[in-house]
């Protein structure tokens, strides 16, 4: 087991699993980490098994489905045949994935901007390292190109989430109430997005594409 221990002035110890299978325990000084890990052994083993199953999956995820990967001269996504052609150049591949993702994202932004009464100044698709999306104080919204891999219903949630930040620039109770008006099952979406982040982190083609900005 790959274990990382973080000593922090916290009241209660907590345990989490990174997408790469590293077990992280955050605990105060003097806390018995070994016994804590042993008590959570079944949970850890189940999570590690889940990660290993994702590691062995082949293909490249597009819209929640695994596409067959073909090497070619120019990157292209072929939805009809469930294939994606990758050239030898990661930057070109990222640019094509951005182009593939953008129309669907913009359609969602247009749809929900009207419903929610919030309107971004500009919308960007970026290759980000750690977030699905972000909203700037200037009213600009960034979406991660990694969203090309997740199912449509999760794209919808991320769009609503970031648009909601145009009204509430925080994660306050008012923010979540606002999100819930347009996406009641947001808790399930947040949980599923964590799984998809793990899938992407372990996918060999995403690793080839690089970690992002």
N, C-alpha and C positions, 0 to 999 in steps of 0.2 A: 504494500500500500504506500502510495506517495502522499505523505502527510505534511501539511504546512500549519504551523502553530503561530498564532498572532496573539501576543499578550497586550491586552487593552484594559483600561479601567472601566470595564463593563460590569453590570450587576449580575447578569446571567450569561453562562457560556452558550455558544451557538455553533452549529456545524453546518457546512454547506459543501456542495460538490461543484468544482469548476468544470467547464465543458470538456477539458482535456483529461479529466479523471483525477485531478489532485483534490484531496480532501482537506478542507480548510477549517480549522477550529479556532475560534476567537474566544479567549477566556482571560480572566484576571490572573495576576501573579499568584503563584501557589496553588492554582487549581489543578486537580488530578486529571490531566488530559487522557492518560491511558485508560483509566476506568470509564471515562466519558465516551471514548471511542468504542470501547468494548460493549457498552450498553446500546450503542447505535449500530452494532455490527450488521444486523440484518438489513437495515436501511441502506448502509454503505454498500453492501454486497449487491443489493438490488439495483442501486444506481450505477454501480460499475458494470453490471451485466447489461443494463440499458445502453450505456455509452459504448460498450464493446459491440453490441448489435448494430449500432449506428456506424461504427467504424468499418464494419465489413460490408456495408451497402455500397454498391457500385453505381456509377452514373452521376449526373449533375441535376440537382433539384431546380425545377422551374414550376412556379405556380402550385407548389405542393406535391408535384409528381417527379419521379426520377426519369430524366431523359437520357437516352443513349448518347455517349460522347464520340464524336468523330473528329479526327484531326484533318485540317484542310488549310487552304490558302487564306481564307477570310472567315471571320467569326459570323455565324448566323444561327438564329433560333428558328427551328421548323416545328411549329406546334402541331401541324397535321400529322407529321411522322414521329412526333415525340423524340426528336433528336436535336442536339446542339453541336454545331461545328465550331471548333476552337482553332484559331491560327496559332502560330508560334509566339505571339506577342501578347502578354498579359494586358498591357495598356489598351491595345486595340479591342481585346475581348471585353474589358470593363466598359469601354465607350459604347460598344454594341449592346451590352446588357442594359446600360442606362437608357439607350434609345428604345429598347424593347419595353422597359418598365414605364417610361415617362407618360405615354398616352393614357394608360390605365390609372395611374396616380392622379394625373390632371383631371380626368373625368370624375374621380371621387372627390377631389378638392372642389371642383365646380359644383358638384351635387350638394355636398355638405356645407359649403360656405353659405349657400343660400338658405339652407335649413337652419343653420346655427347662427346666422347673422354676423359672421366674422369673415374677414377677407384678407388673405396674406398679400403683402406687397410683391414678393417674388418667391418662386418655388425652385429649389435646386435638388438635383439628384447627385449625391456624392458617394465616394467610397470611404466610409467611415469605419473606424476601428472598434468602437465600443457601444454605439447607440443605433437604434432603428430610425430615429428621427430627432429633430431638435427645432426649437423656435427661438428666434433672436428677439431682443428688445425692440429692434427696428421693424418687426413684423414680417421678417423673412422666415421661411420654413425650409429645412433641409430634410430630405429623405435618403436613407441608406440604400445603395444599389443592391444590397443583400436582400431587400424585400422582393426582388425578382424571384427568389426561391420559395417564399412562403405562400400558403393557400390564399385565395382572394379575400376570404372573410377576415383574415388577419391583416391584410393590407388595409382593408376598410377600417379596422380598429385603429391602426397606427395613424391614418389620416385624421380620423375624428379626434384622437388624443392630441395630435400636434395642433390642429385647428383650435381645440379647446384652450390651448395655452395663449392664444391671441386674446382671450378674455380673462384667463387666470394664469399668470406667469409663475405658477407654483404647483404643488400637489396637495393643496388644501382640501378640506371637506367640500367646499364650494366647487372646486375643480372637478372632483370625482362625481359629484351630483350632476354637474353639467354634462360630463362625458356619459353618465348613465342615462340621461334623457335620450341620447341618440344611439347608444350602444349599451343596452342593459347588462349584457353578459360580459362586461369588460374584465372581470376577474378571471374567467376561463381563458380569455384571449391573452392576458398577461402571462398566465401559466404556460400556455402553448407556445408563446413566443420564446420563452426560456428554452424549451425543448428544441425549437428550430434554430436558436443561436448555437446550441450544442451540435446539431446536425451540420450546420455550416462550418463551424470550427473544425470538425473532424473530416469534412469532405476534402479529398485530395485535390480536386480541381479548384476549390475555393482557396486552399492553401497555396496552390500555384499562382492564383490571381493576386495573392498578397494580402497583407493585413489592413490596408487602407491608410487613410490620412492620420 
